[in-house]
Amino acid sequence: MKELLEKINAEIASFQENANSQMENSNKAAGTRARKNSLELTKLLKEFRQVSLEESKK
């Protein structure tokens, strides 16, 4: 679970960096990366939900 949280935090940081770069500098490539980060975050958060439910049942 700790490893999963580290992945989520890293992905969030990457998303924020790319989204800010797109907003502030009109960087189109950063926008593409931010969208990719958001898809990956969705997957990680779904995985977190499953792991969290399993942990709560113990």
Secondary structure, DSSP 8 states (H G I E B T S, - for coil): -HHHHHHHHHHHHHHHHHHHHHHHH--HHHHHHHHHHHHHHHHHHHHHHHHHHHHHH-
